Structures are given as structure tokens and as C-alpha cells.
Amino acid sequence: MPQRSQLRTLLLEDLRTARRRDPAARSLVEIALGYPGVHALWSHRVCHRLWRISALLRLPARLISQFTRAVTGIEIHPGAEIGRRFFIDHGMGVVIGETAVVGEDVVLFHGTTLGGVSMSRGKRHPTVGDRVVIGAGAKVLGPVRIGEDAKVGANAVVVKDVPDGAVAVGVPATLRNIAKDRREDWVDPAVYI
């Protein structure tokens, strides 16, 4: 378990990340009290810790995660690995599967699924690199890799790997060619529809 000072640092980092990512955020208190994405993330941090400590704690971890889903509308399996400075905007309908791995500085919008396409054991959910933005309603399915600095457009369905820095849009998702010097202009995944 992280020490109290480490836990406080992590919780403050989560609040500051939400404040930095959401232009509607007014204060850290507002975020701490009223942001379901932050609540789901905090619950996941506890559940993931329980999941990893012991097989005996997996049932309580799963039950807590299901309670959190009922309260927030966000389902994150306790086995999923989530990096730091992760932000879920709005959150309703977000699903993150058991073997998903999410890097640092990632943003997910509402209705996003990091799901599987197989009922077999083993790696069956996506791996998302650092600094990735996944638009509202996007579905990233199977053990695919979303490269660092990539963007997935709103309502895209991704079933193949997305290279670093690429933009994936459509159903099924295809890569959009954006000039390297213009990538920073392509911030809002909604523009990729």
C-alpha cells in the first residue's frame, strides 16, 4: 500500500489532471465531490491493489468495482492496469476490460469501450500507449495496441493496431494521414467524424 504522503500526492495529481483537462472544472473541491470519472479512478486504484495482493481479495475487489459502476456508470475491471494522470471526461458508459493496459496522460470520453472480442483466457483487451485521446463512443476491441500520442475519433471501431502518432477514424477504423507539423492542431477527437 502506498504511504499516506504518496497516496495524498496521487489523489491530488488525479484532481489536478481533471482540472487541467476539463475547461468546465472550477475547483479541486468541485472535482473531488462531483466528477464520476475521478470517483471511478479512485475506486479502481483500491480495487486494483486488492486484485494484485491476493486471490482471496479478488471477490471483494470485483464487488467494489460493480458498486462503483452502479454509482458512476463507469465499469473498470480491477485487473485492468491504468497509468497516472488518466482522465475520463463525463464517463457514462465507459467500459475497461480485465486485461486492458492504459498508459499515462490518457483521456477517454464517454461511451468508450476498451473491450475484448474473445471469451478465452489471456490477453484479450487493448493496450493503450501514453498521451492517447479516445473520442466519445469509440470502441477499441481485442488485444490491439494504440500507439503513443495516437488519437481515436468519436464512434470509431478499432480492431487493428494504431501506430504511434496516428489518427484512427470510422467503422471499421482506418488511419487518417495528418501532416506531422499539424498534429498539435488536431486536439478534439470529434473533428475526426
trRosetta pair geometry for C-beta under 8 A, 3 or more apart (Angstrom, degrees):
i j d omega theta_ij theta_ji phi_ij phi_ji
1 7 8.0 -7 166 -63 86 122
1 49 6.8 65 -102 -172 71 144
2 6 3.8 -121 -180 96 112 122
2 7 4.7 149 94 -58 115 78
2 10 6.7 68 93 -6 172 139
3 6 4.8 90 54 10 74 105
3 7 7.0 -141 95 -7 34 90
4 7 5.7 -55 -145 37 30 112
4 8 6.3 31 156 -19 65 105
5 8 5.7 -50 -146 36 32 113
5 9 6.4 36 153 -21 63 105
6 9 5.6 -54 -149 35 32 114
6 10 6.3 31 153 -19 65 107
7 10 5.7 -55 -148 37 31 111
7 11 6.3 29 155 -17 66 107
8 11 5.9 -55 -145 38 29 110
8 12 6.3 28 157 -15 64 108
9 12 5.9 -59 -148 40 27 109
9 13 6.3 31 152 -23 63 107
10 13 5.5 -53 -148 33 30 115
10 14 6.6 34 152 -21 63 101
10 45 7.4 138 141 -142 137 157
10 84 7.6 -109 -136 -122 87 103
11 14 5.7 -50 -153 31 33 113
11 15 6.6 31 151 -16 64 104
11 42 7.0 43 -117 -110 91 112
12 15 5.6 -54 -149 38 36 111
12 16 6.1 32 155 -16 68 108
12 28 7.8 -4 -139 -150 70 142
13 16 5.8 -56 -142 41 30 109
13 17 6.2 38 154 -26 64 105
13 84 6.5 -23 135 -169 142 107
13 85 6.5 -81 160 -75 105 75
14 17 5.7 -51 -148 31 28 115
14 18 6.7 28 154 -16 61 103
14 38 5.8 123 150 -142 112 95
14 41 5.9 177 -145 106 133 138
14 42 6.9 142 122 -68 170 87
14 85 7.8 -157 -98 -101 47 37
14 86 7.9 -17 -121 55 87 71
15 18 5.9 -56 -154 35 32 109
15 19 6.4 31 150 -18 65 107
15 28 4.6 54 162 -146 132 97
15 31 5.2 133 -147 95 81 134
15 32 5.9 -12 -107 -63 123 89
15 38 6.8 55 -91 -139 59 144
16 19 5.4 -52 -146 37 36 114
16 20 6.1 35 155 -19 67 106
16 28 7.2 -15 -70 -101 59 113
17 20 5.8 -57 -147 38 29 109
17 21 6.0 16 159 -11 65 115
17 85 4.5 176 -106 -145 135 68
17 86 7.3 56 140 50 158 27
17 87 5.3 -153 140 -65 107 108
18 21 6.0 -63 -138 44 27 104
18 22 5.7 -9 175 10 67 118
18 25 6.0 137 134 -91 85 153
18 31 4.7 140 98 -150 137 136
18 35 5.7 58 -162 172 154 172
18 37 7.1 154 -109 85 118 114
18 38 5.4 -38 -56 -68 151 119
18 87 5.8 158 -91 -126 60 109
19 22 6.9 -69 -125 50 17 87
19 25 4.7 -142 -120 114 55 146
19 27 7.8 -18 -108 -170 120 12
19 28 6.3 -44 -56 -80 135 71
19 31 6.1 -91 -61 -42 82 152
21 87 4.4 95 39 146 169 175
21 89 6.9 -128 135 -73 117 105
21 107 6.1 173 -151 -104 137 122
22 25 4.3 92 88 -25 106 106
22 31 7.9 149 51 -102 135 112
22 35 8.0 -168 9 -117 164 132
22 87 7.5 -161 -35 -176 94 135
22 89 6.3 158 -90 -118 102 97
25 30 6.5 165 -158 87 69 120
25 31 5.6 18 -144 -69 119 109
25 35 7.8 0 -105 -73 107 134
26 30 5.0 60 58 8 92 159
27 30 4.6 103 57 3 80 100
27 31 7.1 -146 97 -2 46 86
28 31 5.5 -54 -149 39 36 113
28 32 6.1 38 153 -21 69 107
29 32 5.7 -54 -143 37 30 111
29 33 6.2 12 162 -5 65 113
30 33 6.3 -71 -146 47 24 99
30 34 5.6 -38 179 34 64 120
30 35 7.7 77 129 -33 68 98
31 34 7.0 -80 -116 56 15 76
31 35 4.7 -6 -158 -8 62 135
31 38 5.8 88 165 -21 89 160
32 35 7.5 10 -42 26 11 101
32 38 6.9 -97 -106 119 37 149
35 38 4.1 57 95 12 113 111
35 39 6.7 168 94 -13 59 84
36 39 5.2 -53 -143 39 40 115
36 40 6.0 42 157 -22 71 103
36 71 7.5 -174 -133 123 105 78
36 72 3.8 150 -170 -146 108 92
36 73 6.5 29 155 39 156 92
36 74 6.2 154 143 -7 105 120
36 88 7.9 -70 100 97 75 120
36 91 4.8 -150 93 71 105 154
36 92 7.6 56 80 -60 150 66
37 40 5.8 -51 -145 36 29 110
37 41 6.4 30 153 -19 62 106
37 72 7.6 145 -64 -173 29 128
37 74 6.6 119 -105 -61 54 161
37 87 6.5 52 141 -173 140 56
37 88 3.2 -166 -140 74 116 94
37 89 6.6 -9 -49 -63 162 15
37 90 7.2 67 -44 61 120 20
37 91 4.2 -159 -70 -69 84 126
37 94 7.8 63 -111 14 90 153
38 41 5.6 -54 -148 36 32 113
38 42 6.3 32 154 -18 66 105
39 42 5.9 -55 -148 37 30 109
39 43 6.3 29 154 -16 64 107
39 68 7.1 -176 134 -151 92 99
39 71 7.1 -93 132 113 140 119
39 72 5.4 -172 86 -86 114 129
40 43 5.7 -55 -147 39 30 111
40 44 6.2 34 152 -23 64 106
40 68 5.7 124 -120 163 66 118
40 69 7.9 68 -121 -83 109 48
40 72 4.5 -162 -62 111 102 166
40 74 3.9 -28 -100 82 161 135
40 76 6.0 121 166 -1 105 121
40 88 6.5 -22 63 41 129 151
40 91 6.4 161 6 -156 142 137
40 94 7.6 125 119 71 168 125
41 44 5.5 -53 -147 34 31 113
41 45 6.6 38 152 -26 63 99
41 76 7.8 72 -94 -5 44 165
41 82 7.2 -133 -138 121 88 155
41 86 6.1 171 -122 85 131 108
41 88 6.9 -180 -48 7 106 110
42 45 5.7 -46 -153 25 33 114
42 46 7.0 29 151 -12 62 101
43 46 5.9 -58 -158 37 36 108
43 47 6.1 30 150 -15 71 111
43 64 6.4 -166 -171 149 102 101
43 65 6.8 143 139 -105 112 54
43 68 4.0 155 126 -99 166 147
43 72 7.8 -158 17 -8 142 141
43 76 7.8 139 88 53 96 117
44 47 5.5 -58 -138 44 34 109
44 48 5.7 36 162 -23 70 107
44 65 7.0 61 -99 -113 66 100
44 68 7.5 -164 -51 115 67 168
44 76 4.4 -25 -95 98 129 141
44 78 7.1 -174 -146 -110 66 52
44 80 7.2 -41 -160 70 126 107
44 82 6.3 38 128 19 140 143
45 48 6.1 -51 -141 35 23 110
45 49 6.6 27 155 -21 57 107
46 49 5.9 -59 -156 33 29 112
46 50 6.6 26 151 -15 65 106
46 61 8.0 -170 120 -124 71 81
46 64 6.8 -84 102 138 114 154
47 50 5.7 -55 -150 37 33 111
47 51 6.1 40 151 -26 67 107
47 61 4.3 115 -160 -162 76 86
47 62 7.7 115 -158 -61 118 26
47 64 5.2 -163 -87 85 103 117
47 65 4.7 81 -133 -61 164 98
47 68 7.6 -102 -34 1 139 143
47 76 7.7 142 65 97 139 97
47 78 3.8 -114 148 -108 105 102
48 51 5.4 -50 -146 32 33 119
48 52 6.4 23 158 -13 65 108
48 61 7.5 124 -57 -157 18 130
48 78 5.4 -176 -80 -168 47 68
48 79 7.4 141 -122 -97 77 11
48 80 7.2 -82 -96 69 115 60
48 81 7.3 117 -148 -103 137 48
48 82 7.4 -136 -58 23 159 94
49 52 6.2 -65 -152 40 27 104
49 53 6.4 34 153 -32 65 107
50 53 5.8 -52 -146 23 31 115
50 54 7.9 -54 -176 44 59 75
50 57 4.2 -132 -178 150 88 122
50 58 7.3 163 130 -84 91 32
50 60 6.0 -99 175 88 150 102
50 61 3.9 -178 90 -75 119 107
50 64 7.5 95 30 27 154 139
50 78 6.7 -53 69 -161 94 141
51 57 7.0 -126 -72 103 23 96
51 58 5.6 65 -126 -111 65 75
51 61 4.5 173 -61 154 79 172
51 78 3.9 162 -56 140 135 113
51 79 5.5 -153 176 -78 151 57
53 57 5.3 18 70 36 108 149
54 57 4.7 88 65 5 89 101
54 58 7.7 -125 103 -26 55 78
55 58 5.6 -27 -160 -8 44 120
56 59 7.8 -48 176 19 39 98
57 60 5.5 -53 -162 46 62 110
57 61 5.8 69 141 -28 80 105
58 61 5.4 -54 -145 37 34 115
58 62 6.2 35 156 -21 67 105
58 78 7.1 175 -145 83 68 143
59 62 5.7 -54 -146 36 31 111
59 63 6.4 29 156 -18 65 106
60 63 5.6 -56 -144 38 33 111
60 64 6.2 33 157 -19 67 105
61 64 5.9 -55 -149 37 28 109
61 65 6.3 27 153 -18 64 108
61 78 4.0 73 151 -118 118 168
62 65 5.7 -55 -147 37 31 111
62 66 6.4 29 154 -18 65 105
62 78 6.1 -101 -74 3 55 128
63 66 5.8 -54 -148 36 32 109
63 67 6.5 35 152 -19 64 103
64 67 5.6 -52 -150 35 33 113
64 68 6.4 36 150 -21 65 105
64 78 7.8 77 66 -77 98 123
65 68 5.5 -51 -149 36 34 115
65 69 6.5 41 149 -24 64 101
65 75 7.3 76 159 -154 98 66
65 76 6.4 -118 -150 76 113 65
65 77 6.6 73 165 -132 161 28
65 78 5.2 -128 -44 -48 142 90
66 69 5.4 -44 -148 30 36 117
66 70 6.7 40 151 -20 63 100
66 75 7.9 16 -108 -125 51 96
67 70 5.7 -53 -154 33 34 112
67 71 6.5 24 151 -13 66 109
68 71 5.8 -61 -147 42 33 107
68 72 5.7 -8 169 13 72 116
68 74 7.2 -50 139 74 96 84
68 76 7.6 -40 101 38 135 91
69 72 6.7 -71 -125 54 21 84
69 73 7.1 54 -173 -117 56 8
69 74 6.5 -127 -116 78 60 38
69 75 4.3 29 -111 -89 123 79
72 91 6.3 -55 165 139 101 140
73 91 6.2 117 83 121 98 93
73 92 4.1 -16 128 -125 145 68
73 93 6.3 -19 160 -31 104 46
73 94 7.7 87 121 25 77 75
74 88 6.3 73 -123 142 147 164
74 91 4.7 -52 -66 179 122 107
74 92 7.3 -96 -60 -98 75 23
74 93 7.8 -14 -93 44 56 21
74 94 4.6 5 -131 59 88 104
74 95 8.0 -166 -162 -73 51 39
75 94 7.1 -172 37 97 59 61
75 95 4.8 4 66 -117 107 72
75 96 7.0 -173 102 31 63 63
76 80 5.6 -103 -176 47 85 140
76 82 7.3 -15 -163 -41 138 139
76 94 7.7 2 -60 117 85 105
76 96 4.5 9 -120 53 73 116
77 80 4.9 110 66 -21 83 99
77 96 6.4 -131 17 101 78 72
77 97 5.6 16 3 -173 135 29
77 98 4.1 -82 128 -80 157 59
77 100 7.5 124 43 23 110 102
78 98 7.9 2 58 -122 54 78
79 98 4.0 28 63 -162 128 80
79 99 6.6 -19 122 -69 121 46
80 96 4.8 55 -117 135 170 110
80 97 6.6 129 -79 90 112 34
80 98 6.2 -128 -53 -144 73 19
80 99 7.4 -29 -97 29 63 6
80 100 4.5 0 -130 62 106 94
80 101 7.4 -168 -165 -78 67 35
80 102 7.1 30 167 -2 108 104
80 114 7.8 98 -130 90 135 131
80 125 7.4 -63 -105 99 96 156
81 100 7.3 -156 38 102 63 58
81 101 4.6 1 63 -121 110 74
81 102 6.8 -176 98 29 61 65
82 86 5.2 -38 174 -30 109 166
82 96 7.5 33 -74 156 114 162
82 102 4.6 4 -120 59 66 116
83 86 6.0 131 73 -54 65 106
83 102 5.8 -129 11 109 85 71
83 103 4.7 -2 -2 170 150 29
83 104 3.8 -107 145 -68 135 59
83 105 7.5 -42 107 6 125 51
83 106 6.7 100 54 2 110 109
83 130 7.1 -64 89 -100 170 80
84 104 5.0 5 56 -125 74 103
84 105 7.7 10 93 -40 70 61
85 104 5.6 53 47 -173 101 83
85 105 4.8 4 99 -81 123 58
85 106 8.0 125 100 21 74 54
86 102 6.2 65 -113 124 133 130
86 104 7.4 -102 -57 -137 76 40
86 105 7.7 -88 -79 -50 46 8
86 106 5.3 -2 -122 58 79 90
86 107 8.0 171 -163 -81 51 37
86 108 7.9 10 -178 4 92 100
87 106 7.5 -173 33 93 64 51
87 107 5.0 -13 71 -111 99 76
87 108 7.5 -178 95 30 52 64
88 91 4.5 70 134 -95 117 90
88 94 5.6 -70 -149 -28 131 170
88 107 7.8 159 -90 -159 27 53
88 108 5.0 -17 -113 69 74 99
88 109 7.9 151 -163 -102 58 14
88 110 7.9 90 172 -77 89 54
89 107 6.5 25 -17 -173 108 101
89 108 7.2 -169 22 90 73 46
89 109 5.1 -24 63 -112 107 64
89 110 6.8 -87 97 -29 70 77
90 109 6.6 33 35 -166 109 67
90 110 3.9 -46 92 -50 121 119
90 136 7.8 20 48 -106 138 110
91 94 5.4 -69 -159 2 57 123
91 110 5.8 -17 36 -98 15 82
92 110 5.1 18 53 -148 72 118
92 111 7.1 8 95 -52 72 68
93 110 5.7 70 49 177 103 81
93 111 4.2 9 98 -94 134 53
93 112 7.7 120 108 25 87 42
94 108 5.8 93 -128 128 130 133
94 110 6.5 -99 -48 -135 90 42
94 111 7.0 -26 -69 3 56 11
94 112 5.1 11 -120 57 83 83
94 113 7.5 -179 -155 -78 43 44
95 112 7.6 -154 36 102 59 55
95 113 4.6 6 58 -121 103 80
95 114 7.0 -156 101 39 64 59
95 115 6.1 28 105 -71 118 101
96 100 5.0 -112 -176 56 85 155
96 102 7.1 -41 -144 -36 137 131
96 114 4.7 21 -124 50 66 115
96 125 7.6 88 -178 180 58 146
97 100 5.0 116 62 -28 71 105
97 114 5.9 -131 16 106 85 77
97 115 5.3 112 -38 -123 126 42
97 116 5.3 145 -147 -27 169 93
97 124 7.1 -84 137 93 146 88
97 125 3.7 -168 78 -93 120 140
98 124 7.9 33 63 55 96 99
98 125 6.5 159 58 -10 54 139
99 116 7.5 68 41 -79 107 115
99 122 7.4 31 -93 135 163 35
99 123 5.0 -176 162 -129 144 50
99 124 5.5 99 43 38 137 64
99 125 4.4 153 72 28 77 101
99 143 7.5 -28 111 -100 127 94
100 114 4.4 73 -117 128 144 129
100 125 3.9 -73 -62 130 71 132
100 126 5.7 18 -126 61 88 67
100 127 7.4 175 -160 -83 52 40
100 128 7.3 14 -176 -2 97 102
101 125 7.9 139 -2 97 60 99
101 126 7.7 -124 43 115 64 53
101 127 4.5 3 59 -123 106 80
101 128 6.9 -171 96 29 59 65
102 106 5.3 -114 178 42 102 160
102 114 7.3 -99 -70 -72 106 173
102 128 4.7 4 -122 57 63 117
103 106 5.7 120 69 -46 72 117
103 128 5.7 -127 8 107 86 72
103 129 4.8 10 -13 175 151 27
103 130 3.9 -112 147 -68 137 53
103 131 7.4 -47 104 5 127 49
103 132 6.7 99 48 4 114 107
103 148 7.1 -52 78 -101 175 81
104 130 4.8 0 55 -123 77 99
104 131 7.5 5 93 -39 69 63
105 130 5.7 47 47 -172 101 82
105 131 4.7 1 99 -81 119 63
106 128 5.8 71 -121 128 149 128
106 130 7.2 -118 -56 -142 86 34
106 131 7.1 -97 -80 -54 55 7
106 132 5.0 2 -124 56 93 84
106 133 7.6 -179 -160 -78 57 37
106 134 7.6 16 -179 0 100 101
107 132 7.6 -153 37 98 62 53
107 133 4.8 -1 62 -117 106 75
107 134 7.1 -174 95 29 60 64
108 112 4.4 -124 -171 50 106 158
108 114 8.0 -78 -108 -32 142 110
108 134 5.0 -6 -115 62 69 109
109 112 5.9 115 65 -38 55 115
109 134 6.7 -146 19 99 79 64
109 135 5.4 -12 31 -165 134 33
109 136 4.0 -73 121 -67 128 67
109 137 7.7 -31 98 2 107 55
109 138 7.6 83 54 11 98 101
109 154 7.2 -38 72 -102 147 89
109 189 6.8 -144 -3 50 138 134
110 136 5.3 11 61 -129 73 95
110 137 7.6 14 100 -45 68 62
111 136 5.3 55 47 -175 114 71
111 137 4.1 -6 113 -81 134 54
111 138 7.7 112 106 21 87 46
112 134 5.2 90 -132 118 140 120
112 135 7.7 151 -86 87 107 31
112 136 7.1 -100 -52 -130 84 28
112 137 7.1 -30 -73 5 51 8
112 138 5.3 5 -120 59 84 82
112 139 7.6 177 -158 -81 49 39
112 140 7.6 8 -175 6 93 97
113 138 7.5 -147 35 103 65 53
113 139 4.6 3 57 -122 110 75
113 140 6.9 -173 94 34 63 60
113 141 7.3 19 110 -73 109 82
114 125 5.7 67 143 -178 88 108
114 126 4.9 -105 -157 42 94 111
114 128 6.9 -75 -115 -33 136 124
114 140 5.3 -8 -113 68 63 106
115 125 6.5 -84 -173 -121 12 91
115 126 8.0 30 37 -6 31 98
115 139 6.6 -30 28 -161 115 91
115 140 7.4 141 27 77 64 53
115 141 5.2 -17 77 -110 88 77
116 119 7.7 126 120 -74 132 38
116 124 3.9 29 -130 137 121 108
116 125 5.2 -64 -67 -73 83 72
116 141 6.9 61 163 -160 6 74
116 142 6.5 78 -151 -92 45 38
116 143 8.0 23 -124 -46 78 70
117 124 7.1 -151 40 -175 56 94
117 141 5.0 81 -53 160 104 107
117 142 4.3 -18 10 -74 118 93
117 159 7.3 59 -55 -133 151 103
118 124 4.8 -124 59 -135 101 123
118 142 7.3 73 -7 -118 95 81
120 124 6.7 157 68 -77 74 133
123 143 4.7 76 133 -116 98 132
124 142 6.8 -70 -174 -141 58 46
124 143 5.8 -72 -123 -53 20 96
125 142 7.6 -177 -117 153 22 8
125 143 6.7 39 49 -89 20 60
126 140 4.5 -1 -43 132 159 115
126 141 7.4 -17 -46 -32 105 4
126 142 7.0 62 -67 76 74 44
126 143 6.9 168 -90 -138 34 24
126 144 5.2 -22 -113 63 89 76
126 145 7.1 154 -162 -92 78 25
126 146 6.2 31 178 -10 127 102
126 158 7.7 50 -96 97 141 119
127 143 7.4 28 -11 -169 93 65
127 144 7.5 -145 33 101 71 40
127 145 4.8 -17 68 -111 103 74
127 146 7.1 -168 94 26 52 69
128 132 5.1 -121 180 48 100 154
128 134 7.4 -62 -130 -40 140 129
128 140 7.4 79 -77 108 106 166
128 146 4.6 -1 -121 55 66 118
129 132 5.6 113 68 -43 70 118
129 145 7.2 57 -39 177 98 89
129 146 5.9 -135 12 100 84 68
129 147 5.1 0 4 178 149 27
129 148 3.7 -107 147 -67 136 57
129 149 7.3 -44 106 6 124 49
129 150 6.7 88 49 13 116 103
129 164 6.9 -49 78 -103 172 79
130 148 4.9 8 54 -127 79 100
130 149 7.5 6 93 -40 73 63
131 148 6.0 49 48 -171 98 78
131 149 4.9 4 97 -83 118 60
132 146 5.4 74 -132 126 154 122
132 147 7.9 144 -88 86 114 37
132 148 7.1 -113 -55 -137 88 31
132 149 7.1 -81 -80 -38 58 5
132 150 5.2 0 -120 62 96 77
132 151 7.1 175 -161 -86 64 39
132 152 7.4 29 176 -4 105 96
133 151 4.8 -4 63 -120 96 85
133 152 7.3 -160 100 32 56 65
133 187 7.6 95 -16 -171 173 52
133 189 5.5 -160 130 -50 109 113
134 138 5.0 -130 177 65 92 142
134 140 6.7 -72 -132 -26 139 127
134 146 7.5 -16 -76 -163 111 170
134 151 7.7 -179 -80 -160 37 49
134 152 4.4 7 -124 53 72 116
134 189 7.0 42 168 -88 16 165
135 138 5.1 100 66 -33 71 120
135 151 7.5 55 -33 174 97 88
135 152 5.9 -137 15 101 83 68
135 153 5.1 -15 19 178 147 27
135 154 3.5 -99 145 -65 130 57
135 155 7.2 -51 107 4 115 51
135 156 6.9 85 52 8 113 100
135 189 2.9 -150 -74 125 108 137
135 190 6.2 158 -144 -61 125 50
135 192 6.8 -150 -30 46 156 117
136 154 4.7 7 55 -129 77 103
136 155 7.3 -1 97 -39 70 70
136 189 7.3 161 7 88 66 120
136 190 7.1 18 22 -81 109 90
137 154 5.6 52 47 -174 102 76
137 155 4.3 -1 104 -79 123 66
138 152 4.8 106 -162 128 159 117
138 153 6.8 144 -88 86 119 39
138 154 6.4 -115 -50 -136 90 25
138 155 6.3 -65 -78 -19 55 8
138 156 4.8 6 -126 51 98 80
138 157 7.5 -173 -160 -75 61 36
138 158 7.0 24 178 -5 105 104
138 189 7.5 -64 -38 162 133 147
139 156 7.4 -146 39 98 61 52
139 157 4.8 0 64 -118 106 73
139 158 7.0 -173 96 28 55 68
140 144 6.5 -124 180 65 91 120
140 146 6.3 -39 -142 -48 148 128
140 152 6.5 -70 -68 -115 112 171
140 158 4.5 -7 -115 62 71 117
141 144 7.3 54 78 6 40 120
141 157 7.0 -3 4 -171 118 83
141 158 6.8 160 21 80 68 60
141 159 5.4 -17 68 -97 100 78
142 159 5.9 62 18 -148 130 70
144 158 6.3 -148 89 137 158 100
144 159 6.6 177 -49 -175 143 24
144 160 6.1 143 -124 168 131 9
144 161 5.2 -164 -164 -77 88 51
144 162 7.4 63 154 -4 119 78
145 161 4.8 11 54 -128 83 99
145 162 7.3 -141 103 41 58 62
146 150 5.1 -140 175 69 85 139
146 152 6.6 -55 -131 -45 136 119
146 158 7.1 42 -84 142 106 162
146 161 7.7 -164 -74 -155 34 55
146 162 4.8 12 -128 51 64 115
146 168 7.9 -103 -125 10 98 137
147 150 4.7 102 66 -36 74 124
147 161 7.4 66 -37 173 93 91
147 162 5.7 -129 13 104 87 70
147 163 4.8 2 -6 168 154 28
147 164 3.5 -115 158 -66 130 47
147 165 6.7 -46 108 9 123 52
147 166 6.5 73 48 20 123 96
148 164 4.8 4 53 -128 78 98
148 165 7.3 6 92 -40 68 66
149 164 5.9 47 48 -175 97 77
149 165 4.7 6 97 -84 114 62
149 183 7.6 32 162 166 117 142
150 162 4.8 113 -165 124 156 119
150 163 7.1 150 -87 88 122 38
150 164 6.5 -122 -50 -141 94 25
150 165 6.2 -33 -79 11 62 9
150 166 5.1 -1 -124 57 100 67
150 167 7.1 175 -166 -80 70 35
150 168 7.0 24 174 -5 116 99
151 166 7.8 -137 37 106 65 44
151 167 4.7 -8 65 -114 100 80
151 168 7.4 -174 94 26 53 65
151 186 6.6 -147 23 128 163 110
151 189 5.7 -165 180 -97 107 91
151 192 7.0 171 125 -42 116 150
152 156 5.2 -136 178 60 87 137
152 158 5.8 -69 -130 -37 129 137
152 162 6.9 -129 -79 -44 94 171
152 167 7.8 173 -85 -159 26 53
152 168 5.0 -15 -116 64 71 102
152 169 7.8 160 -165 -76 47 49
152 173 7.0 -42 -144 -121 92 152
152 189 6.6 10 84 -138 47 134
153 156 4.6 100 65 -38 80 120
153 167 6.8 62 -44 175 96 93
153 168 6.6 -137 8 96 85 52
153 169 3.7 34 13 -107 146 85
153 170 7.3 46 61 -17 134 48
153 173 7.6 161 38 -124 96 105
153 176 7.9 71 -37 -10 128 135
153 189 5.2 173 -126 -177 40 88
153 190 7.8 117 -159 -102 78 13
153 191 7.9 -105 -125 74 102 48
153 192 3.0 -120 -104 97 121 128
153 193 6.0 171 171 -65 121 50
154 189 5.3 131 -39 124 75 99
154 190 5.1 30 -19 -104 138 55
154 192 6.7 150 18 63 72 91
154 193 5.4 -29 63 -67 105 104
155 171 7.1 -54 142 -48 88 111
155 193 6.6 51 40 -113 114 101
156 168 5.6 125 171 121 157 88
156 169 5.3 -114 -89 -137 122 32
156 170 5.9 29 -122 41 85 30
156 171 6.8 -169 -146 -65 41 64
156 173 4.3 55 -178 -90 112 110
156 192 7.4 -21 -49 115 122 126
157 170 7.8 -65 34 116 74 47
157 171 4.6 55 18 -122 112 80
157 172 5.4 -80 87 -123 99 57
157 173 5.9 -161 72 -27 44 87
158 162 6.3 -42 -148 -39 135 119
158 168 5.4 59 -97 130 113 152
158 172 7.6 109 -107 -173 24 81
158 173 4.4 -11 -89 19 67 147
159 172 5.7 -56 23 -149 111 125
159 173 7.4 157 14 30 65 95
160 172 7.7 74 2 156 101 126
160 173 7.4 -149 42 73 87 97
162 166 5.1 -147 178 75 85 120
162 168 4.7 -84 -108 -38 130 131
162 173 7.4 -36 -80 124 115 139
162 175 7.0 154 -136 -93 80 98
163 166 4.6 85 63 -19 79 128
163 175 7.5 21 26 -113 98 144
165 180 7.6 10 168 -121 142 82
165 183 6.5 -46 -163 -123 97 153
166 175 5.0 -46 -174 -140 127 112
166 176 7.6 138 -180 50 78 61
167 175 6.8 112 70 -159 53 62
167 176 4.3 -40 87 54 108 106
167 178 5.7 56 6 -8 130 126
167 186 6.5 -60 -81 145 144 151
167 192 6.0 -153 173 -111 119 136
168 173 4.0 37 169 171 106 131
168 174 7.0 165 -149 77 69 19
168 175 5.9 -41 -95 -94 67 57
168 176 7.3 -176 -93 3 17 85
169 173 6.1 135 63 -141 12 81
169 174 6.7 -35 65 58 66 68
169 176 5.4 33 12 -36 116 121
169 192 4.2 -145 -93 162 126 109
169 193 7.1 -161 -157 -93 118 23
170 173 5.4 137 65 -116 71 40
170 174 5.3 -1 51 18 135 86
176 192 6.6 -144 -6 -141 156 105
178 182 5.8 -118 171 82 94 105
178 183 5.9 115 114 -89 122 68
178 186 5.8 -37 -152 -24 163 154
179 182 4.5 67 70 13 95 109
179 183 7.7 -133 92 -38 51 70
180 183 6.1 -23 -160 -21 38 113
182 185 5.0 -45 -177 28 75 120
182 186 6.8 69 133 -22 85 100
183 186 5.9 -64 -158 33 41 108
184 187 7.4 11 174 -61 48 92
186 191 6.8 -135 -145 75 76 132
186 192 7.7 66 -169 -64 113 99
188 191 5.2 91 85 -12 93 101
189 192 5.7 -45 -170 18 57 117
190 193 6.3 -21 -175 -13 52 112
